[in-house]
């Protein structure tokens, strides 16, 4: 079992844009893209970029977790992703 795509759906396109890749099709791909996006946003000195790396860590752990622990880890990750649209919007203005 994997993380429900609907939980991550609102972030996938923005993260793919920054990672310069096609939108992630699996949670594992999304975790990889979060790492790339975090590095690029940090390089552009966008505040909060480190939150993407934190979210990636929580999601990587959630992929292998089960039950309530999976939900808790996923919820934690989503909390760190809440400013994704703002960060990506700022990044779009810079490039």
VONUDO-564131 format. One record per residue: residue number from 1; residue in one letter; chain; y, z negated, x of N, C-alpha, C in turn. Coordinates in nm, 2 decimals. Each point is the difference from the previous one (the first is absolute). Layout:
NUM;a;A;Y;Z;X;Y;Z;X;Y;Z;X
...
***
This chain:
1;x;A;-0.12;0.00;0.08;0.12;0.00;-0.08;0.12;0.00;0.09
2;x;A;0.10;0.07;-0.04;0.13;0.01;0.07;0.11;-0.05;-0.09
3;x;A;0.12;-0.01;0.06;0.12;-0.04;-0.07;0.04;0.11;-0.10
4;x;A;0.03;-0.04;-0.12;0.04;0.10;-0.10;0.12;0.08;0.04
5;x;A;-0.01;0.13;0.00;0.11;0.08;0.04;0.13;-0.02;-0.07
6;x;A;-0.01;-0.04;-0.13;0.12;-0.02;-0.08;0.09;-0.11;0.06
7;x;A;-0.06;-0.10;0.07;0.08;-0.11;0.06;0.09;0.06;0.11
8;x;A;-0.04;0.10;0.07;0.08;0.06;0.11;0.07;0.12;-0.04
9;x;A;-0.02;0.06;-0.11;0.05;0.13;-0.04;0.15;0.02;0.02
10;x;A;0.07;-0.11;-0.03;0.15;0.02;0.00;0.05;0.00;0.15
11;x;A;-0.08;-0.02;0.09;0.04;0.00;0.14;-0.05;0.11;0.08
12;x;A;-0.10;0.07;-0.04;-0.08;0.10;0.07;0.09;0.12;0.05
13;x;A;0.08;0.05;-0.09;0.08;0.12;0.04;0.11;-0.03;0.10
14;x;A;0.06;-0.12;-0.02;0.11;-0.04;0.10;-0.06;-0.02;0.13
15;x;A;-0.11;-0.07;0.01;-0.06;-0.03;0.13;-0.05;0.13;0.06
16;x;A;-0.06;0.09;-0.07;-0.04;0.13;0.05;0.11;0.08;0.06
17;x;A;0.12;-0.01;-0.07;0.12;0.07;0.05;0.04;-0.04;0.14
18;x;A;0.00;-0.14;0.01;0.04;-0.05;0.13;-0.10;0.03;0.11
19;x;A;-0.13;-0.01;-0.04;-0.11;0.02;0.09;-0.02;0.15;0.03
20;x;A;0.07;0.08;-0.07;-0.01;0.15;0.01;-0.14;0.05;-0.01
21;x;A;-0.07;-0.05;-0.11;-0.14;0.03;-0.03;-0.01;0.02;-0.15
22;x;A;-0.11;0.06;-0.04;-0.03;0.01;-0.15;-0.02;-0.14;-0.05
23;x;A;0.03;-0.02;-0.13;-0.02;-0.13;-0.06;-0.14;-0.05;0.02
24;x;A;-0.01;-0.13;0.03;-0.13;-0.06;0.03;-0.09;0.01;-0.13
25;x;A;-0.12;0.03;0.02;-0.10;0.00;-0.11;-0.09;-0.12;-0.01
26;x;A;0.00;-0.08;0.10;-0.08;-0.13;0.00;0.09;-0.11;0.05
27;x;A;-0.04;-0.12;-0.03;0.07;-0.12;0.06;0.00;0.00;0.15
28;x;A;-0.11;0.04;0.06;-0.01;0.00;0.15;0.11;0.10;0.06
29;x;A;0.01;0.12;-0.06;0.10;0.10;0.04;0.14;-0.06;-0.02
30;x;A;0.02;-0.07;-0.11;0.13;-0.06;-0.02;0.04;-0.10;0.10
31;x;A;-0.10;-0.08;0.04;0.02;-0.10;0.11;0.05;0.06;0.12
32;x;A;-0.07;0.11;0.04;0.04;0.08;0.12;0.14;0.05;-0.01
33;x;A;0.03;0.06;-0.11;0.13;0.05;-0.02;0.11;-0.10;0.00
34;x;A;-0.03;-0.12;-0.05;0.09;-0.11;0.00;0.04;-0.04;0.15
35;x;A;-0.10;0.00;0.09;0.03;-0.02;0.14;0.09;0.10;0.06
36;x;A;-0.02;0.13;-0.03;0.08;0.10;0.05;0.14;-0.01;-0.06
37;x;A;0.01;-0.02;-0.13;0.13;-0.01;-0.06;0.08;-0.12;0.05
38;x;A;-0.07;-0.11;0.02;0.07;-0.12;0.06;0.06;0.03;0.13
39;x;A;-0.07;0.07;0.09;0.05;0.03;0.13;0.12;0.10;-0.01
40;x;A;-0.01;0.09;-0.09;0.12;0.10;-0.01;0.12;-0.07;-0.06
41;x;A;-0.02;-0.09;-0.10;0.11;-0.07;-0.06;0.06;-0.10;0.10
42;x;A;-0.08;-0.06;0.08;0.05;-0.09;0.10;0.08;0.07;0.11
43;x;A;-0.05;0.12;0.03;0.07;0.09;0.10;0.14;0.04;-0.05
44;x;A;0.01;0.01;-0.13;0.13;0.04;-0.06;0.08;-0.13;-0.03
45;x;A;-0.05;-0.11;0.04;0.07;-0.13;-0.02;0.03;-0.03;-0.15
46;x;A;-0.10;0.02;-0.08;0.02;-0.03;-0.14;-0.06;-0.14;-0.03
47;x;A;0.09;-0.08;-0.05;-0.04;-0.14;-0.03;-0.12;0.00;-0.10
48;x;A;-0.10;-0.09;0.03;-0.11;-0.02;-0.08;-0.12;0.08;0.04
49;x;A;0.01;0.09;0.10;-0.11;0.09;0.04;-0.12;-0.08;0.04
50;x;A;0.02;-0.12;0.06;-0.12;-0.08;0.04;-0.08;-0.04;-0.12
51;x;A;0.06;0.00;-0.12;-0.08;-0.04;-0.12;-0.11;0.10;-0.03
52;x;A;0.02;0.12;0.04;-0.11;0.10;-0.02;-0.12;-0.03;0.08
53;x;A;0.02;-0.05;0.12;-0.11;-0.03;0.09;-0.07;-0.13;-0.06
54;x;A;0.07;-0.09;-0.05;-0.05;-0.12;-0.06;-0.09;0.04;-0.12
55;x;A;0.06;0.09;-0.08;-0.08;0.05;-0.12;-0.13;0.07;0.04
56;x;A;0.01;0.08;0.11;-0.12;0.06;0.05;-0.11;-0.10;0.04
57;x;A;0.04;-0.10;0.06;-0.09;-0.11;0.04;-0.07;-0.06;-0.12
58;x;A;0.08;-0.03;-0.10;-0.06;-0.06;-0.12;-0.09;0.10;-0.07
59;x;A;0.04;0.13;-0.01;-0.09;0.10;-0.06;-0.12;0.02;0.07
60;x;A;0.00;0.01;0.13;-0.12;0.02;0.08;-0.10;-0.12;-0.02
61;x;A;0.05;-0.12;-0.02;-0.09;-0.11;-0.03;-0.05;0.01;-0.14
62;x;A;0.09;0.05;-0.09;-0.04;0.01;-0.14;-0.11;0.10;-0.02
63;x;A;-0.01;0.10;0.08;-0.10;0.11;-0.02;-0.14;-0.06;0.02
64;x;A;-0.01;-0.10;0.08;-0.14;-0.06;0.03;-0.02;-0.12;-0.08
65;x;A;0.10;-0.05;-0.07;-0.01;-0.13;-0.08;-0.06;0.03;-0.14
66;x;A;-0.03;-0.10;-0.07;-0.06;0.02;-0.13;0.07;-0.10;-0.10
67;x;A;-0.01;0.03;-0.13;0.05;-0.09;-0.10;0.14;-0.05;0.01
68;x;A;0.02;-0.13;-0.02;0.13;-0.06;0.00;0.07;0.02;0.13
69;x;A;-0.07;-0.01;0.11;0.06;0.02;0.13;0.06;0.14;0.02
70;x;A;-0.07;0.10;-0.05;0.05;0.14;0.01;0.13;0.01;-0.08
71;x;A;0.00;-0.06;-0.12;0.12;0.01;-0.08;0.11;-0.07;0.06
72;x;A;-0.02;-0.12;0.06;0.10;-0.08;0.06;0.06;0.08;0.12
73;x;A;-0.08;0.06;0.09;0.04;0.07;0.11;0.08;0.13;-0.04
74;x;A;-0.05;0.07;-0.10;0.07;0.12;-0.05;0.14;-0.04;-0.06
75;x;A;0.00;-0.11;-0.07;0.13;-0.05;-0.06;0.10;-0.03;0.11
76;x;A;-0.05;-0.06;0.11;0.08;-0.04;0.11;0.06;0.13;0.07
77;x;A;-0.09;0.10;0.01;0.05;0.13;0.06;0.10;0.06;-0.08
78;x;A;-0.02;0.01;-0.13;0.10;0.06;-0.09;0.13;-0.07;0.00
79;x;A;0.00;-0.13;0.02;0.12;-0.07;0.01;0.08;0.04;0.12
80;x;A;-0.07;0.03;0.11;0.07;0.05;0.12;0.05;0.14;-0.01
81;x;A;-0.05;0.08;-0.10;0.03;0.14;-0.02;0.12;0.01;-0.10
82;x;A;0.05;-0.10;-0.05;0.10;0.01;-0.11;0.13;0.07;0.03
83;x;A;0.03;0.00;0.13;0.13;0.07;0.04;-0.03;0.14;0.07
84;x;A;-0.12;0.05;-0.02;-0.04;0.13;0.06;0.10;0.11;-0.04
85;x;A;0.03;0.01;-0.13;0.08;0.11;-0.05;0.14;-0.01;0.06
86;x;A;0.06;-0.12;0.02;0.13;-0.01;0.06;0.00;0.04;0.15
87;x;A;-0.11;-0.05;0.07;-0.01;0.03;0.14;-0.02;0.16;0.02
88;x;A;-0.08;0.06;-0.08;-0.02;0.14;0.01;0.12;0.08;-0.04
89;x;A;0.07;-0.05;-0.10;0.13;0.06;-0.04;0.10;0.00;0.12
90;x;A;0.01;-0.11;0.07;0.09;-0.01;0.11;-0.05;0.10;0.11
91;x;A;-0.13;0.00;0.03;-0.06;0.09;0.10;0.03;0.15;-0.04
92;x;A;-0.01;0.04;-0.12;0.03;0.13;-0.04;0.14;0.04;0.03
93;x;A;0.09;-0.09;-0.02;0.14;0.03;0.03;0.03;0.02;0.15
94;x;A;-0.09;-0.06;0.08;0.02;0.00;0.15;-0.06;0.13;0.06
95;x;A;-0.09;0.06;-0.06;-0.07;0.12;0.06;0.06;0.13;-0.05
***
